[in-house]
Every structure is written in C-alpha cells, then in structure tokens.
Amino acid sequence: MTVSRTICLGFIAVITLGALLLLMPFSTSEGTWSDPITALFTSTSAVCVTGLSVVDVGKYYSFWGQLFLVFLVQIGGLGYMTATTFLLLLLGRRFGLKDKIAIQQSLDKSGLDGVVQLVQSILATTMLFELTGVFLLMLVFVPQFGFKDGLWSAVFHSINAFNNAGFSLYSDNLIGYSGSPLINLTIGGLIIFGGIGYQVIMEMYLWVRGRFNKSPICTVFSLNFKVVTSTTAILIIIGTITFLVMEYNNPETFGPLSLGQKVMAAWFQSVTPRTAGFNTIDIGKMSETSLFLTIALMFVGASPGSTGGGIKTTTFRILFSCTAAVLEGKEQVECYQRQIPIALILKTISVVFGSLIVVIVSATLVELVNPELEFIQVLFEAVSAFATVGLSTGITAKISAIGKLILIATMYIGRVGVLLLMSAAVGDPKPTTVKYPEESLLVG
C-alpha cells in the first residue's frame, strides 16, 4: 500500500460513503430512495469539488441531503489526507514519516518540514474565509429568505465557493443575482482565494503582517507566489476583456444588462472557470467563441495546493516559459530570474499530455454514447468534469447512464491527479543507473 494508493483509495472510500448517504430516503425531499447513478454522480461531484449535477440540488435533496453534500464538498476541498490528518490530530495521534509523506504529496508541498503545522494553518484559513463569506452573503440572503433559510443559503454557497465547487440551491444557479455587487464580489473573492493555494495565502498574510508591524525584515516572495499571483491576474484580466467584447451585444447573456453589470458579469465568468461552477449568465446561450475561451480557462484551472483542479497555473506558466526559452535561443528555462529544473519541466509535460489524453478520451466516449448532443457541448462537459469546474451548457441531465459513469471517472481522475493515479496503478518508480547515448531527431 503505497502513499499514492492510500490517497486514491481514500477518495474512493469517501465517494462511496457519500453515495450511500445520498441514496437514503431521508436525503431526498420526496422521502424516496434516490437513483443509484444520481447518488454516485452527485457524491463524486461533491468530493471532487466539481459541482456538476444531474438534478436540481435545492429541490431534489432535503436539508439532510444538502448537509451531506456540504460535508462532502468540505472534505473534498481540504483533501482526503488533510481531513484525515485533522481527525488524527483530534485523537492526539503522533505522525510518522509515511504519514508526513502522504500529506506532503496530497498538498503538493516541496518538503516534509512543518507539514502538520501546515494542515493546522489550512484548517484555520478555511474557517476564516468561509465564515467571512457566510456573514457577507447573509446580508443579501437573510432579508430575502428570512434568518433560518438565509443563514443556510449563506453557509451552503460560502463553503461551495471557497472550495471551488459550483453547487447552488437555486435552479438558475446565481443568474438571479447577476446585478448584485455583494454576491458577485463575495463569491468571486472566495473562488479566487480558494484557487490560489494555501501557501500563497500564507505568504500574503506574512507580508501584510510585516507591513502592519513595520518589521525591518524584508519579505521575499517565493517563485511559486510570483508565478501563481501574476498568472492568475493575467488570465482573469484577459478573460474579462474577451468575455465583455464577445458577449456585449448577445441578447441572451450580457445584452439586457447595464454597462456596470456587463463588466461585473464578464469578470465573474472569467473568475468562475478557476475552478468553480457558479454562473451569473446562461452558459448554454454563450457564443461558441466564449465557450472555447471558457474551455481553455477551465483546462488551466487553479493553482497547486488549492481547492481547484485543472493542469494548474504553474504548469501553464512553465510551458509558456519553455516556449519563450526556445524562441530566445536559450538552453535553460528561466522565470523571474530563476532557472526551472529539468525534472519539473518533464513533470509539467507529463501532466499536460496526460490531461489532454483524459479529456480527449472522455469527450470521445461521451459523444459516442450520446450522438444526439453537439460535440462542443460534450467537450465543454468533459473539460468541466476533468478540471473539477462544474460549469455546464445544460446537458448534464440529458447524458445517458453510461455517459454519466464516464464523467464520474473523469471527475475522479481530475481530482486525484493524472500522475498520482498512474503512480498508484504502476507503483513506486525504481531507480536505474543505466544511461543511453543521446541522438537528435526532428521536432516541429
């Protein structure tokens, strides 16, 4: 039982438990047994913090079903190993080397130092952001629905937003709040902070604390911090401008909105592919150009060590830096005056190649069993599932049972990671001292 197998099987165990809970009559609003595939699909979507759903969550599930959904999203957002570590800390158990390695791999941390303290910081950070989101959302939901329903709606959407899941209690998601600055900024802010990664948040906190205390020690940001923040900002800005231009006169999306609401809606649609499935416009009514842009943003996804999926912003930035190095005639890849190790470049290429294979296979298989659906919609659904986004053009419920099982597998692979899953299947790599002679070949 290797570390990678422990993590992969742990996610399967949580998904199975969640499916059993959502299957029960007390989890549905009608008090009847749920469809097994619906329960499995919803549980997988929650644990993988995706947000895709084949039913209307607010109407189909009772309060208990919605509560189970929130717990599954929280466990999925924290990660199986982080949630397990929290329980073990409560029990007072000491951590061995294997436990620390498992936590380090699940959080994509570079070293083993302070992994337990990092888990404690993650839990504190999560609670702080989610509670802040609850209080802000209550300002809108409580006057509209009353204290009890408003509080639950705020809790449900805050947890889903920070953990980059897109479940909503409303049939139209957040389309009814497209003109609400507080809803857009709160949900969007939670998505961004949940998607940039806990280590980036910690560095940001230390910098703010140093500035506030006027510390003479200058904070030096890590390369990971610089790459994540700059790449995230660039992608959001490019997405906002492109969505605004492409959908400005679309009568079924941005057309009826005022100029300020159009800018806000464009910003939100650029943020939500990071990877949370909330939407303030009808995704199915967007132009094909906007759909392709959304697919690209979803594929890139969030950042390492975060609650989001995708190939990650750092992977995208390394590929960009590799291309720039070739064009400039350099033999090493540089980023912010730092050289990127060859091993990291190889890992980057493996992640992108493996991810493309999974998306292509998934989209092809779903299209084969659902030939009546447009391929652009199927591709959108497959990328949304793999990148654990949750956005949909509205075809999720129309997909056949076999197609849903394919998307379930796609969501699972996207959450645990292509390389981690392959490592679990193949086993730990065996080192070798054999070196072969180099030989060139034609490329490009």
C-alpha positions in Angstrom: 0.0 0.0 0.0 2.0 3.0 -1.3 1.2 6.6 -0.4 -0.4 7.3 -3.8 -2.6 4.2 -3.4 -3.6 5.3 0.0 -4.7 8.7 -1.3 -6.6 7.3 -4.3 -8.4 4.6 -2.3 -9.2 7.2 0.4 -11.1 9.3 -2.1 -13.0 6.3 -3.4 -14.0 5.4 0.2 -15.3 8.9 0.8 -17.2 8.9 -2.5 -18.7 5.6 -1.7 -19.8 6.7 1.8 -21.3 9.9 0.3 -23.2 8.0 -2.4 -24.7 5.7 0.3 -25.8 8.7 2.4 -27.3 10.5 -0.6 -29.1 7.3 -1.7 -31.2 7.1 1.5 -34.8 8.3 1.6 -34.1 10.9 4.3 -31.7 12.6 1.9 -34.3 13.4 -0.8 -37.1 15.9 -0.5 -39.7 13.4 -1.5 -38.6 10.8 1.1 -37.9 8.1 -1.5 -34.8 6.2 -2.4 -32.6 8.1 -4.8 -31.4 6.7 -8.2 -28.0 4.9 -7.6 -26.3 6.6 -10.5 -27.6 10.0 -9.4 -26.3 9.5 -5.9 -22.9 8.3 -7.1 -22.6 11.1 -9.6 -23.5 13.8 -7.0 -21.2 12.3 -4.4 -18.3 12.1 -6.8 -19.0 15.7 -8.0 -19.0 16.9 -4.4 -15.9 15.0 -3.2 -14.1 16.1 -6.3 -15.4 19.7 -5.7 -16.8 19.8 -9.2 -20.4 21.0 -8.9 -21.8 19.1 -11.9 -25.3 17.8 -11.1 -27.9 15.8 -12.9 -30.7 17.1 -10.6 -31.8 20.4 -9.1 -30.0 20.2 -5.8 -32.2 22.7 -4.0 -35.4 20.8 -4.9 -34.2 17.2 -5.1 -32.4 16.9 -1.8 -33.8 17.5 1.7 -31.9 19.5 4.3 -30.1 16.4 5.3 -29.1 15.6 1.7 -27.9 19.2 1.3 -26.0 18.9 4.6 -24.3 15.7 3.5 -23.4 17.5 0.2 -21.7 20.3 2.2 -19.7 17.9 4.2 -18.5 16.0 1.1 -17.5 19.3 -0.5 -15.6 20.4 2.6 -13.7 17.1 2.8 -13.1 17.2 -1.0 -11.8 20.8 -0.8 -9.5 20.1 2.1 -8.3 16.8 0.5 -8.6 13.3 1.9 -5.2 13.4 3.7 -5.9 16.9 5.2 -9.3 15.8 6.5 -7.8 12.6 7.9 -4.9 14.5 9.5 -7.4 16.8 11.2 -9.2 13.8 12.7 -6.0 12.2 13.8 -4.9 15.5 15.5 -8.2 15.5 17.4 -7.4 12.0 18.6 -3.9 13.0 19.6 -2.0 10.6 17.3 1.6 11.2 16.5 2.6 11.3 12.9 5.3 9.0 11.4 7.4 9.5 8.3 4.9 7.8 6.0 2.0 10.0 7.2 4.1 13.1 6.5 5.0 11.9 3.1 1.3 11.3 2.3 0.3 14.8 3.4 3.2 16.3 1.5 2.2 14.5 -1.7 -1.5 15.4 -1.3 -0.7 19.1 -0.7 2.0 19.2 -3.4 4.5 20.5 -0.9 8.2 20.6 -1.7 9.4 19.3 1.7 8.4 17.5 4.8 9.2 20.2 7.3 6.1 21.6 9.1 3.5 19.5 7.3 1.4 19.1 10.4 1.6 22.8 11.2 0.6 23.5 7.5 -2.5 21.4 8.0 -3.4 23.4 11.1 -2.9 26.6 9.1 -5.1 25.3 6.3 -7.9 24.5 8.6 -7.7 27.9 10.3 -7.5 29.7 6.9 -10.5 27.7 5.5 -12.6 28.6 8.6 -11.7 32.2 8.4 -12.6 32.7 4.7 -15.8 30.6 4.9 -17.1 32.4 8.0 -16.3 35.7 6.3 -18.2 34.6 3.2 -21.2 33.5 5.4 -21.5 36.9 7.1 -21.3 38.8 3.8 -23.8 36.6 2.0 -26.2 36.8 4.9 -26.6 40.5 4.2 -28.4 39.5 0.9 -30.0 36.1 1.7 -31.4 36.8 5.2 -33.6 39.8 4.1 -34.8 37.8 1.2 -35.5 34.4 2.7 -35.6 35.0 6.5 -33.0 34.2 9.1 -33.1 30.4 9.0 -33.2 29.8 5.2 -31.0 32.8 4.6 -28.3 31.5 7.0 -28.4 28.1 5.5 -28.1 29.5 2.0 -25.2 31.7 3.0 -23.4 28.7 4.6 -24.1 26.4 1.6 -22.8 28.9 -1.0 -19.8 30.1 1.0 -18.5 26.6 1.5 -19.1 25.7 -2.1 -17.4 28.9 -3.3 -14.2 28.7 -1.3 -13.8 25.0 -2.1 -14.3 25.8 -5.7 -17.4 23.6 -6.1 -20.4 25.0 -8.0 -23.4 23.6 -6.3 -26.2 26.1 -5.8 -29.6 25.8 -4.1 -31.2 27.8 -6.9 -32.4 26.3 -10.2 -30.7 29.1 -12.2 -27.6 29.0 -10.1 -26.7 32.7 -9.5 -28.3 34.2 -12.6 -30.9 35.9 -10.4 -28.0 37.8 -8.7 -26.2 39.0 -11.8 -26.8 42.6 -10.7 -25.8 42.1 -7.1 -22.3 43.5 -6.4 -22.1 41.9 -3.0 -22.9 38.4 -4.2 -20.6 38.7 -7.2 -17.7 40.1 -5.3 -18.1 37.7 -2.3 -18.5 34.6 -4.3 -15.8 35.7 -6.8 -13.4 36.6 -4.0 -13.9 33.2 -2.3 -13.3 31.4 -5.6 -10.0 33.3 -6.2 -8.6 32.8 -2.7 -9.7 29.2 -2.7 -8.0 28.7 -6.0 -4.6 30.4 -5.5 -3.5 27.9 -2.8 -2.9 27.9 0.9 0.8 28.5 0.7 0.3 31.7 -1.4 -2.3 32.9 1.2 0.2 32.2 4.0 2.9 34.3 2.2 0.4 37.1 1.6 -0.5 37.0 5.3 3.1 37.2 6.4 3.8 40.1 4.1 0.7 42.0 5.3 1.6 41.3 8.9 5.2 42.5 8.4 3.9 45.8 6.7 1.4 46.3 9.5 4.0 45.8 12.3 6.6 47.8 10.3 9.0 44.9 10.5 12.6 45.7 9.3 12.9 42.2 7.8 12.0 42.4 4.1 9.7 39.6 2.9 11.0 37.8 -0.1 8.2 36.1 -2.1 8.8 32.6 -3.4 8.8 31.8 -7.1 5.6 29.9 -6.6 3.9 33.0 -5.1 5.1 35.2 -8.0 4.0 32.8 -10.7 0.6 32.0 -9.2 -0.5 35.6 -8.5 0.8 37.0 -11.8 -0.6 34.2 -13.9 -4.0 34.3 -12.1 -4.3 38.0 -12.5 -3.3 37.9 -16.2 -5.8 35.1 -17.0 -8.6 36.9 -15.2 -7.9 40.2 -16.9 -7.7 38.6 -20.4 -10.9 36.6 -19.7 -12.8 39.6 -18.5 -11.9 41.7 -21.6 -12.6 38.9 -24.0 -16.0 37.9 -22.5 -17.0 41.6 -22.4 -16.2 42.0 -26.1 -17.7 38.7 -27.3 -20.9 38.8 -25.2 -21.5 42.6 -25.1 -24.4 42.6 -27.6 -25.6 39.0 -27.0 -29.3 39.4 -26.2 -29.4 36.2 -24.2 -26.4 36.9 -21.9 -25.0 40.4 -21.5 -27.4 42.3 -23.7 -30.1 43.2 -21.2 -27.5 44.3 -18.5 -26.2 47.8 -17.9 -22.6 48.7 -18.6 -21.5 48.2 -15.0 -23.4 44.9 -14.8 -21.8 43.7 -18.0 -18.3 44.4 -16.7 -19.2 42.6 -13.4 -20.7 39.6 -15.3 -17.6 39.4 -17.6 -15.3 39.5 -14.5 -17.4 36.8 -12.8 -17.4 34.5 -15.8 -13.6 34.9 -16.1 -13.2 34.0 -12.4 -15.5 31.0 -12.1 -13.5 28.7 -14.5 -10.8 28.8 -11.8 -12.5 26.2 -11.0 -15.9 26.8 -9.5 -19.2 26.1 -11.4 -21.1 29.2 -10.4 -22.5 31.3 -13.2 -24.5 34.6 -13.4 -25.5 34.1 -17.0 -26.8 31.2 -19.0 -23.7 29.3 -20.1 -25.6 27.4 -22.8 -26.5 30.8 -24.5 -22.9 32.0 -24.9 -21.3 32.2 -28.3 -19.0 29.4 -29.4 -16.0 31.7 -29.1 -16.8 32.3 -25.4 -17.4 28.6 -24.9 -13.9 27.8 -26.3 -12.4 30.5 -24.1 -14.1 29.0 -21.1 -12.8 25.6 -22.0 -9.3 26.9 -22.2 -9.6 28.7 -18.8 -11.1 25.6 -17.2 -8.3 23.4 -18.6 -5.7 25.7 -17.0 -7.7 25.8 -13.7 -6.5 26.9 -10.3 -3.1 26.7 -8.6 -1.2 23.9 -6.7 -2.2 23.3 -3.1 -5.6 24.8 -3.6 -9.2 23.5 -3.7 -9.3 23.8 -7.5 -8.4 21.5 -10.4 -7.1 21.8 -13.9 -3.4 21.5 -15.0 -2.7 24.4 -12.7 -1.4 27.9 -13.4 2.2 27.0 -12.6 2.1 24.2 -15.2 0.8 26.7 -17.8 3.4 29.3 -16.9 6.3 26.7 -17.2 5.1 25.7 -20.7 4.9 29.4 -21.6 8.5 29.9 -20.3 9.7 26.8 -22.2 8.3 28.3 -25.4 9.9 31.7 -24.7 13.3 30.0 -24.0 13.2 28.2 -27.4 12.3 31.4 -29.2 15.1 33.3 -27.4 17.6 30.6 -28.2 18.3 29.7 -24.6 19.3 26.2 -23.3 17.6 26.7 -19.9 14.2 27.7 -18.9 14.0 30.8 -16.7 11.2 32.5 -14.8 11.6 35.6 -12.6 15.4 35.2 -12.7 15.3 31.6 -11.6 16.1 28.5 -13.5 13.4 25.8 -13.7 14.8 22.3 -13.0 14.6 19.8 -15.8 12.7 17.3 -13.6 10.0 19.9 -13.1 9.8 20.5 -16.9 9.4 16.8 -17.5 6.7 16.6 -14.9 4.9 19.6 -16.5 4.9 18.0 -19.9 3.6 14.7 -18.4 0.8 16.5 -16.6 -0.3 18.3 -19.8 0.0 15.3 -22.0 -1.9 13.0 -19.6 -4.6 15.6 -19.1 -5.1 16.0 -22.8 -5.4 12.3 -23.2 -8.0 12.0 -20.5 -10.1 14.9 -21.9 -10.0 13.6 -25.4 -10.9 10.0 -24.4 -13.7 11.2 -22.1 -15.2 13.6 -24.7 -15.0 11.0 -27.4 -16.6 8.2 -25.4 -19.4 10.5 -24.1 -20.1 11.6 -27.7 -20.2 8.0 -28.9 -22.9 7.1 -26.4 -24.8 10.4 -26.9 -24.5 11.1 -30.6 -27.5 13.5 -30.4 -25.5 16.1 -28.4 -23.3 18.7 -30.0 -19.6 18.0 -29.7 -18.8 21.5 -28.4 -21.2 20.9 -25.5 -19.8 17.4 -24.8 -16.2 18.8 -24.9 -17.2 21.6 -22.5 -18.7 19.0 -20.2 -15.7 16.7 -20.3 -13.2 19.5 -19.6 -15.5 20.8 -16.8 -15.5 17.4 -15.2 -11.8 16.8 -15.5 -10.8 20.3 -14.3 -13.4 19.9 -11.5 -15.2 23.1 -12.5 -18.9 22.3 -12.6 -19.9 24.7 -15.4 -22.3 23.2 -17.9 -24.2 24.2 -21.0 -27.2 22.4 -19.6 -26.7 18.9 -21.0 -25.6 17.1 -17.8 -29.1 15.6 -17.1 -29.5 14.6 -20.7 -26.4 12.4 -20.8 -27.1 8.7 -20.7 -26.2 6.5 -17.8 -23.0 5.2 -19.5 -22.0 8.8 -20.2 -22.5 9.8 -16.6 -20.3 6.9 -15.5 -17.6 8.2 -17.9 -17.9 11.7 -16.4 -17.7 10.2 -12.9 -14.4 8.6 -13.8 -13.2 11.8 -15.4 -14.0 13.8 -12.3 -12.2 11.3 -10.1 -9.1 11.4 -12.3 -9.1 15.2 -12.4 -9.3 15.4 -8.6 -6.6 12.9 -7.6 -4.4 13.9 -10.5 -3.2 12.0 -13.6 0.4 11.4 -12.3 -0.8 10.3 -8.8 -3.3 7.9 -10.3 -0.7 6.4 -12.6 1.7 6.1 -9.7 -0.9 4.2 -7.7 -1.5 1.9 -10.6 2.1 1.2 -11.6 3.7 1.5 -8.1 6.7 3.5 -6.9 9.4 4.1 -9.7 12.6 2.0 -9.4 15.8 4.0 -9.8 18.2 2.9 -12.5 21.9 3.7 -13.2 21.6 2.9 -16.9 22.3 5.9 -19.3 21.9 5.7 -23.0 23.7 7.8 -25.7 22.0 10.9 -27.0 20.6 11.2 -30.5 18.8 14.0 -32.1 15.5 13.8 -34.1 13.3 16.3 -36.0 10.7 18.2 -33.9 8.1 20.6 -35.1 
